[in-house]
């Protein structure tokens, strides 16, 4: 199984994108199209690492919230392109790499390879920094990011690098 660990802000939207849900930036269709290219070319599953996952958590608990509404809107936008969220990382550990590590440790089926699409710095991902395709909050996901992610997902997976330490 191949996994795309997906952030939303700075990946599927960007500063000034003009797409809003309430007062927050919403996803841009051209960014979802690029994500769809990655998923279709690699047959990867999407695991949401973004704080937008809190909406899924609220839904699971039956809690009504803006975050739950936002998550429903996100899943609807992804469905327009035939995409679905396979899973999401759990509790907030303040360092996204630890959240990914926890998800992998608890996964029934371990990923053979994965990429992380995020605008955070590599230091947030520790041993998984070499799996980061870093976007920029000013532009979001771009074609060259999609091409790199496809290449990384379709290559034979490497073990996480032990020389990178948590900051």
FIKELUM-693430 format. One record per residue (C-alpha): residue in one letter; x, y, z. Coordinates in steps of 0.5 Angstrom, whole numbers, padded with zeros to 4 digits, always signed. Example, Ala and Ser with C-alpha at 12.3 -4.5 7.8 and 13.67 -1.06 7.14 Angstrom:
a+0025-0009+0016/s+0027-0002+0014/
This chain:
x+0000+0000+0000/x+0002+0007-0002/x+0000+0013+0003/x+0000+0020+0001/x+0000+0024+0008/x-0004+0030+0006/x-0004+0037+0010/x-0009+0042+0007/x-0007+0049+0008/x-0001+0051+0004/x-0002+0045+0000/x-0009+0044-0003/x-0010+0052-0002/x-0005+0058-0001/x-0005+0065+0001/x-0010+0069-0004/x-0013+0063-0007/x-0020+0066-0007/x-0023+0060-0005/x-0026+0061+0002/x-0031+0056+0007/x-0033+0061+0012/x-0027+0066+0014/x-0022+0060+0012/x-0018+0059+0006/x-0022+0053+0002/x-0019+0048-0003/x-0017+0050-0010/x-0020+0046-0016/x-0013+0046-0019/x-0009+0044-0013/x-0014+0038-0012/x-0013+0036-0020/x-0006+0036-0018/x-0007+0031-0012/x-0011+0027-0017/x-0006+0026-0021/x-0001+0023-0016/x-0007+0019-0013/x-0008+0016-0020/x-0001+0015-0022/x+0001+0011-0016/x-0006+0008-0013/x-0004+0011-0006/x-0009+0012-0001/x-0010+0019+0003/x-0008+0020+0010/x-0010+0027+0013/x-0005+0030+0017/x-0008+0037+0017/x-0011+0040+0023/x-0017+0039+0018/x-0018+0032+0021/x-0021+0035+0027/x-0027+0035+0024/x-0027+0028+0022/x-0026+0027+0030/x-0032+0031+0031/x-0036+0027+0026/x-0034+0021+0029/x-0036+0023+0036/x-0043+0026+0033/x-0041+0033+0035/x-0043+0039+0031/x-0038+0044+0029/x-0035+0049+0024/x-0029+0044+0023/x-0034+0038+0022/x-0037+0042+0017/x-0031+0044+0014/x-0029+0037+0014/x-0035+0035+0010/x-0034+0040+0005/x-0027+0038+0004/x-0029+0031+0003/x-0034+0033-0002/x-0029+0037-0006/x-0025+0031-0006/x-0030+0026-0009/x-0031+0031-0015/x-0025+0028-0017/x-0026+0021-0015/x-0021+0022-0009/x-0023+0020-0002/x-0019+0020+0005/x-0017+0013+0007/x-0016+0015+0014/x-0013+0021+0019/x-0007+0021+0024/x-0010+0021+0031/x-0008+0026+0037/x-0004+0032+0036/x+0003+0031+0038/x+0005+0038+0036/x+0011+0035+0032/x+0007+0032+0025/x+0013+0027+0024/x+0011+0024+0031/x+0004+0024+0029/x+0006+0020+0022/x+0010+0015+0026/x+0004+0014+0031/x+0000+0012+0025/x+0005+0008+0022/x+0006+0004+0028/x-0002+0003+0029/x-0003+0001+0022/x-0006-0006+0020/x-0003-0006+0014/x+0004-0002+0014/x+0005+0003+0008/x+0011+0000+0003/x+0012+0007+0001/x+0009+0014+0003/x+0010+0021+0001/x+0008+0027+0006/x+0005+0033+0002/x+0006+0039+0007/x+0009+0046+0007/x+0012+0045+0014/x+0019+0045+0015/x+0023+0038+0014/x+0025+0039+0022/x+0017+0037+0023/x+0018+0030+0020/x+0025+0028+0024/x+0026+0021+0021/x+0021+0022+0015/x+0024+0028+0013/x+0027+0025+0006/x+0019+0023+0005/x+0017+0030+0005/x+0015+0034-0001/x+0015+0041+0001/x+0010+0046-0002/x+0009+0053+0000/x+0004+0057+0003/x+0004+0062-0002/x+0003+0058-0008/x+0001+0051-0005/x+0002+0044-0009/x+0005+0045-0016/x+0006+0041-0022/x+0013+0040-0020/x+0011+0037-0013/x+0006+0032-0016/x+0012+0030-0021/x+0016+0029-0015/x+0011+0025-0011/x+0009+0021-0016/x+0017+0019-0017/x+0018+0018-0010/x+0012+0013-0009/x+0013+0009-0015/x+0020+0008-0013/x+0022+0002-0008/x+0021+0005-0001/x+0027+0006+0003/x+0028+0006+0010/x+0027+0012+0014/x+0034+0016+0015/x+0037+0015+0022/x+0041+0021+0021/x+0036+0026+0022/x+0034+0027+0029/x+0028+0031+0032/x+0029+0038+0033/
